[in-house]
Amino acid sequence: MKNTIKISNWINRLIMLPFVLVLLISIIQNEIFVYALYIAFVLGIYQLVSFLISLIFLKRYKLNRKKEIATYISIVGFYFLIGFMISSNYNDGGKSIPLIILLVSIPILLSIFWTYILESINKEL
């Protein structure tokens, strides 16, 4: 268990580092933001896989970690549900910039939250 979580944590760090760097660079150069989206896609898939791996060891976590994990998956599920509803009913006529910013920023915040959870689990071990 300990090695699995440590490896999962290091892989997450390796993917998060270029993601955060590209996001920061994209503040200055907007055309680089597309690369952040590519990295975010890979990061999101990895974080969902690491979430599933962490579920195997759920009984060994403290109660507050279990609550954080439950909060994370609830927000992820709610985000995908809302994203699906918006994308299926969205009319492209009046491109709403705040809606686009919201839909892009939530996965960034979720990835930071899952990184925090993995780091906390790693410290507990």
SULSUL-V576070 format. One record per residue. RES is the residue in one letter. SS is DSSP state (helix for helix, strand for strand, loop for the rest). PHI is phi in degrees with one decimal (999 if undefined). PSI is psi as a letter, one per 40 degrees, with the letter a starting at -180 (999 if undefined). Layout:
RES	SS	PHI	PSI
RES	SS	PHI	PSI
This chain:
M	loop	999	d
K	helix	-62.0	d
N	helix	-67.2	d
T	helix	-62.4	d
I	helix	-67.7	d
K	helix	-64.5	d
I	helix	-64.8	d
S	helix	-60.4	d
N	helix	-65.9	d
W	helix	-67.9	d
I	helix	-62.8	d
N	helix	-61.4	d
R	helix	-62.4	d
L	helix	-64.6	d
I	helix	-84.6	d
M	helix	-67.6	d
L	helix	-59.1	d
P	helix	-66.3	d
F	helix	-61.3	d
V	helix	-66.6	d
L	helix	-62.4	d
V	helix	-66.5	d
L	helix	-62.4	d
L	helix	-66.2	d
I	helix	-67.1	d
S	helix	-69.6	e
I	helix	-65.3	d
I	helix	-85.4	d
Q	loop	-117.7	h
N	helix	-64.2	d
E	helix	-69.5	e
I	helix	-81.5	e
F	helix	-58.8	d
V	helix	-60.7	d
Y	helix	-66.7	d
A	helix	-63.5	d
L	helix	-66.9	d
Y	helix	-63.5	d
I	helix	-65.1	d
A	helix	-63.6	d
F	helix	-63.4	d
V	helix	-64.3	d
L	helix	-62.3	d
G	helix	-63.7	d
I	helix	-63.3	d
Y	helix	-63.1	d
Q	helix	-67.8	d
L	helix	-68.6	d
V	helix	-66.3	d
S	helix	-66.7	d
F	helix	-62.9	d
L	helix	-63.9	d
I	helix	-64.9	d
S	helix	-67.8	d
L	helix	-66.0	d
I	helix	-62.3	d
F	loop	-101.7	e
L	helix	-58.6	d
K	helix	-65.1	d
R	helix	-88.5	e
Y	loop	-86.6	i
K	loop	-72.9	i
L	helix	-60.8	d
N	helix	-68.2	d
R	helix	-68.4	d
K	helix	-63.2	d
K	helix	-67.0	d
E	helix	-64.2	d
I	helix	-65.1	d
A	helix	-64.5	d
T	helix	-64.1	d
Y	helix	-59.9	d
I	helix	-69.6	d
S	helix	-65.9	d
I	helix	-67.4	d
V	helix	-61.8	d
G	helix	-62.0	d
F	helix	-64.3	d
Y	helix	-61.5	d
F	helix	-66.6	d
L	helix	-64.6	d
I	helix	-64.9	d
G	helix	-61.0	d
F	helix	-65.2	d
M	helix	-65.2	d
I	helix	-69.0	d
S	helix	-68.3	d
S	helix	-79.9	d
N	helix	-112.2	e
Y	loop	-80.9	h
N	loop	-99.6	h
D	loop	-73.7	e
G	loop	-64.4	d
G	loop	-120.5	g
K	loop	-51.6	h
S	loop	-94.8	h
I	helix	-64.6	d
P	helix	-61.0	d
L	helix	-66.4	d
I	helix	-65.7	d
I	helix	-62.7	d
L	helix	-64.1	d
L	helix	-68.0	d
V	helix	-86.9	d
S	helix	-78.3	d
I	helix	-62.6	d
P	helix	-63.1	d
I	helix	-64.6	d
L	helix	-65.4	d
L	helix	-65.4	d
S	helix	-67.5	d
I	helix	-67.0	d
F	helix	-64.6	d
W	helix	-67.5	d
T	helix	-62.2	d
Y	helix	-60.6	d
I	helix	-62.8	d
L	helix	-62.3	d
E	helix	-63.4	d
S	helix	-66.7	d
I	helix	-63.0	d
N	helix	-63.1	d
K	helix	-70.0	d
E	helix	-66.7	d
L	loop	-77.8	999
